[in-house]
Structures are given as C-alpha cells and as structure tokens.
Amino acid sequence: MKSIFFIIPTLTQGGAERVIITLIKYLDRSKFKITIMVINMKEEVYRNEIPHDVRIIDLKCERVLTAIPKIIYNFWRYKPQVALSTLGHLNIAIAISRLLMPSGIKFIARETIVVSEKLKRLKHPNLWRLLHRLYYPTFDKIICQSEDMLRDLACILGADKNLVLINNPVDHKRIQKLIKQDDPAVEKFYKDKSLIYFVAAGRFIDQKGFELLIETIALLKNSQIRLAILGYGPLEKKLLSLIDYYGLREQVILPGYQKNPYVWIAKAHAFVLSSFYEGFPNVVLEALSCGTPVISTPAPGGTKEILESIDGCYLSEEISAKSLAKAFSNYLNRDNKNIQESVIRKYNPEIICREYTRIFLN
C-alpha cells in the first residue's frame, strides 16, 4: 500500500477541488493510504464529502508562500511515497522547495488550465513563463486534462517529456441522486412553463465571461429567455450593474452560490459556458451528466474536445457576444432533446482513477 498526499490550496467550490475529491473517493484503498493537505480551509464546501479514512491536514495559511514551511514539515513527518499537487502557483512552489523535502518521493503536478492563456492575464507573464520552464520539468509526471492543455504546456516547456493526458472524471451516480432533491428557489425560477430557461455557473471572475453572456442575452432581444448565473465572486456588483444597464432584471438573475447546482442545471433547457479559456471544464461534464445540452464558446482547453462530437450541443465560432448569440439562435431554432448518458461514460471515475493509479504506481 502506497502513501499518497494530495496538496491543494482550498476546498472551496471549484473544478480542481471537485476533481480531487472525486479521485479521493474512488481510488482503490487496497493500493493507497490517502492524505489531503489543504493550504486554507476557510469557505470550504467539500469537507463532508471526504471519506473518513482520509487524513486531512489543514495548514491554516492564507497564502501558498507562507504554507511552504508547513508543507516541508509534514513531508518529513509522514514521508509519503507519492505527492500530487494541483494549480500552477502551488505546483511551482512545490517544485522550488523540493530540494528541502525527503528523497524518494514521486512528485506529480496536475495542471488545471491552458497555461499560456492564463499567463497573458498575469502581471510579469515572462517571469511566470520562465518559472514554468525551469521548474515544471523537475516533476516526475505532469498531468494535463485536455489535448489543448498538453500541446500548450509542451510549447512552453520546449518538450512533452513527462506530460500525460488524463481527462477529468464526472461522478454521474452522485449527480443523479442530487438532481432529485427539492429546492423551492428552483421551483420558483422554473414556474412558468412557457419560458425558455438557461443556466450558467462558476466564480464571478473575468475568465468565466459572464459579462459577455449578459451582453449576449441583450443582443438576442427575446423576452421568453430566462437565465440564472449560479456562483459568487469579485465581479458580482459589476454583473448586477450590467444587468440593469441592459434592462434585463426580469430575465437574468444571480441566485448566489448553490450547494446543489445540479437541480438548477437538470431543469434548464440548456447550460451555457461563456468562458474565455478553460482547462477541462467540469461544469460541462456535469451538465451533460444531468442530461442537459450545452451552448458554449470555443474556450481554449477541453471545451471543443468534449462538445464537438455531441449532437445537441452548440459551439460558437468565436469568443464574442455576437457569435455566442448566433449559437443560442441555432439552439432555439432546432428541436433539441436531452443528452444521453453514453456521452459521458468515458469520464467515469473508475476509468479515470485507473489511469491515475498507473501513474502513481509506475
């Protein structure tokens, strides 16, 4: 049995967090003894989903930089055989401090985004590019979630050595249980059966393109459309102002963070992804698992990889409000049906965990 550490900045609502929790739940306990180390447990939403046999280490740090001494201490204390970290800045911090950690540990990084797209939006992008090029190759393996991500990272690093493609899992059984729950807010939103309902979800940050989505609804000029954008984040006031600016108070609502977003998504006519870039968007897999069609921008990352071959899903030609409005119109002008479970079978947690297990054990 191998001792494995999962290291993650937070357990707040997010794609990386959801993937780690799913992996922890489905990995074979006869092969692994699991610990999850979290930099900051504030605003956590997933703790109750962590199995009882998993050790939880809360480092109680506000930032990754201040957590490094505690990470090093715990590596010496427990001496795991495998360590998997996720999210770019944490991966780089682990790689830089690796010389101070016990020898013999297999270090694996899991990338979560198309790195070049993120670097464009950071201060000092050339410095971050250099850090990736210097330190990412020191990992024993680097897991990329999509073909776009792998090609992009290989370009940044100058080689594809140690890069491995593993898609994200989606826990279909869990989602199917959750969509059966009752929620008065959902019933209220969907009460008028003559309307056309759309749902989007994610953190209210620039990457997710919710401003673009609101502009899209304004361009459509269709009073039958209703849109709920689930989530929270720093752009909330800006989004509310934009809704007022376009006079969409009757059509677009922000219900806030939803512990069970799947009830909302399952009842929608379609789910909308308006992102500028992604890694391998879990929320798209989750929408498909709900049986809900997806309308999406061609966000760099796994979006096209997931949706291009699925009948009933619609990709805009480019990332703009005008192009996304055209994708909406294509959806509205066709007779659409629910998505079949078969399209997400290859993302089954047992299948994805077997791929991770091969990386951990080899």
N, C-alpha and C positions, 0 to 999 in steps of 0.2 A: 504494500500500500504506500503510495507516494503522498507526501505532504505538499499541498499547493496553496499558495497565497494569491488571492485576488486583491488588487490595490486600486481604489477608485476615489476620486475627490469627494463625491457626495452620494447620497441616496435620494435626492430629490427627483421629481418626475422628469424623466428624460430617456432618450433612446439607449444611451450607453448603460445607464443604470438598469433599465428593463432587461437588456441582453444579459448582463452579469447575473442578475437574479435568476433568470431562466436557466442559464448554464449551471449555476449552483444547485438548482432544484433537480436537474435531470442528469448530472454527472454520476457515474457508477460509483457507489460508496464502497464497493469491494476493491476498487482501484485507488481511490483518493480520500485523504483526510483534508477537509477544506477549512480555510480561514479567510475571512474577508476583512480587509483593513481599510477603514474609511477616514479620509482626512478631516471631514467636518460632517457630523450627523445632524446638524440643525436643519429644520424643514424637511426631515426625511419622511418618505411616504411608503417605503418598501420594507421596513424592518419586520413587520408582521408576516411577510412572505418568506423570510429567510428560514430554512429548516432548522429545527432545534439542535441538530448535530453539528451545525456550522459555528465555529468560533468567530465572534465579532470583536474586532479591536477598533474602538473609537479613539482616534488620535487627538480629537478636540482642538484642532488647529484651524485658523481662519484661512491660511494660505498654504500652498504646496511647499513653498520655500521654508517656512517655519516648521513644517512637518518632517523634513528630511532627517534631522537627528533622531526623532522618534521612530521613523521607518528603519533606519540603520540599527537602532537599539533592538527593535523587535525581530529583525532578521537574525541578529546574533543570538537573541534569546531563544527563538524557536527553530532557526536553521531549516527553513523549508527547502525542498528539493526543486520545486518549480515556483516561479513568481510571474504572474500576468498582471501588467498594468495597462490602463486604458485612458485615453485622451492625451493629446500631443504634449502639452506642457508638463504633465506628470511623467510621461514616458521619458522626456529629455532629462528631467530632474533625476529620475531613477538611473538613467544611463551615466550621467555625470558622476553620481555618487557611488557607482557600482564598485569601484576600487576599494571603498571603505567597508564593503559587505563581505560576508563569508564566501569563500571559494566553493565551487561545486554546485552553485545554484543555476538552474536553467532559466534565463530571463527572456520573457516573451512580451512584446509590445502589441497592443491591439489598437490600430488606428481607427478613427471614427468619422473622418471627413476627407474630402478631396483637399489635400493639404495646400496646393497652390492657390485654390480659391480662398481659403481662409487667410493665407499669408498676404494676399492683396489688400485685405481689410485691417491688417495689424500695423501698429507702429513698428518701424525698423524691420520691414519684411526681409531685407537682405541678411540681417543678423539671424533671424529665425530660420531662414533657409540654410544658412551656414551651420547652425546648431543641429538641424536635422541631418545634414550631410555628414557632419562629424560624428554624431553620437548614435543615430539610428542603426548604423551598420554594426554597432557593438552588441546589439541584441542577438540572441541565438535564433529567434524567429520573429517576424513581424507579420501579423495577421491583418489583411485588408479585406474589407467586406464586399467590394464590388470590383469589376474589371476596370472601371474608370479610375478608382482609387489606386489600384495596383499599378496601372500604367503611369499615373501622375507621380506616385511616390518613387517609382523606378527612375523616372526622368530627373527628379530632384536629387536622388542618391547617386545617380550615374550608373546604376546596375539594379537588376531584380534579384540579386543574391539574398537568400533568406526570406524573401517575400512569399506569403502563402495566401491564397484566396479562399476564404470561408464566409459564406453568406450568414446573415443573422437568422436566428430561429424565431418562430412565432408560435406561441402556446395556444393552439386552436381550442383545445379542450377547456382551458381556463376561460377564454373569451366567450365560448358558447354558454358557459354557466353564468357569466356576468351579464350577458345581454338579456337574460330572463328576469333580472331584478326590476322592481318597480321604482320609478323616480317621478314624483309629482311635477318637478320642473320640466322633465322631458315630455310628459303628457300635456302640459300647458303649451309648450312650444309647438307641438305637432297636432294641436287640437283641430285645426281647420284642414280637412282632407282635400280641399280644392287647391291648396297651395303646393309649391314645389320647394322642397327643403334640401339645403346643403349644409354640410358641417366641415369645419377645418379645426385643427388642433395643434398646439405647440407653444413654446415660450414666445412671449411678445418681444422678439428681437429682430434686427434688420434681416438676418439670414432667412427668416421664415416668410418674408414677402407679404405680410398681412396688409400693409398699405396698398400694395399692388392689387391685392384681392378685393379690397373695398372699392378701389377705383374701377376694377372690372365689373363689379355689381352695378356701379353707377352707369357705366357705359352700356350695359345690357338694357337698361330702361324697361325692365319687366317687373311690374308691380306684383306678380304672382310669386316671385322668388323670395325665400326667407333663408338667411344664413346665420348660423351660430358659430362663433370662433371661440373654442374652448382653450383655456390656459390663463397665464398671468405673466407679468414681466415688466421691464422698464418702459416699454412703449405704450402702455395701456392708455394713458391720458392722450397721447398723440393719436391713437386709433379712434378713441371716442370723439376727439375733435374732428377727425376726418369724416367720421360717420355723420356728424352734424353738418359739416361743410357740404356734403353731397345730399343732405336731406334724406338720409337712409335710416332714421331712427325706427321706423316701422318695419324695416326689412332686415337689418343687421343687429344682432345682439352679441354681447360678450358676457356669457354666464359665469366666467371665472374658472378656476381650477376645478376639475371634476374627478373625484376619486374613481368613478366608473364612467369613463368616456364612451365605452362600447355601447351602452344603451342609446346614447345620442347617435352614434355612428350607424348602428344597425337599422335605425328607423329612417335615416336620411335617404333621399333618392340617390345622392352621390356624395362622396367625400372629396374634398379639394385640397391639393397640395400646391402652394404658391411659392415655394422656396426658390432662392437664387442658387443655392448649392446644398448638397446633402452628402451623406456617406452611403448608407444603405437604409433608407427611411423606414424605420419600424412601423410608423403610424400607417404607412401604405399597406404593409403586410397585414396589420391589424384590421384595417378597413376591409381588405379582401377577405380576411378570416370571418368578418361579420356578414359577408355576402354582399357588400356594398360596392358598386362601381366607383372608380376613381377618375377624377379630372385633374390633370397635373401640368405644371411647367416641365420642360425638359431639363430639370436641375442637374448639373454635373454631379455624378455619384451613381448610385444604383437605380435611380428612378426609371430611366428608359429600359434598363436591363430587366426590371421587374414587369413593367407595364406593356411594353411594345407588342408582346405576343398574346395579350389577353383581350379577347373580344368583349366589348362593352366598356372599356376604359379609354380615355381620351387624353392625348398629349398635345399641348400647344406647340406651334412651330418654333417659337422663341419665348424668351422670358420678358414679356411685356403685358400690360393690361389689355391692349388691343388684341394680341394673339391669344391670350387666355380667354377673353370674351368670345372669340371665334370657336375655341374648344367647347365652351359652355353651349354655344349655339348648336354645334354639332351634336352634343348630347341631347339637347332639348328637342331637336328635330328628328330623333330616332326613337324607335320602340326599344327601350332598354330593359334588361332582365337582371335578376340577382346573379352575383358571381358564384360559380361552383367551387366547392371545397377543393377539388382536384388541383386548382391552380396554385395552391399554397402547400401542397403535400411535400415538396422538396425542401421546404423550410421547417419541417417537423423537428422539434427539439431533440428527439432521439437520434435523428440523422445527423444534425449539426454537431451534437455532442460527441458522436463517434469520430468526426473529423478533428475536433479539439483534442479528444483522447489520444489520437495518433500523434499529434504534435507534442502533447505533454509526456508521452511515454517513450517516444523515439529518442 
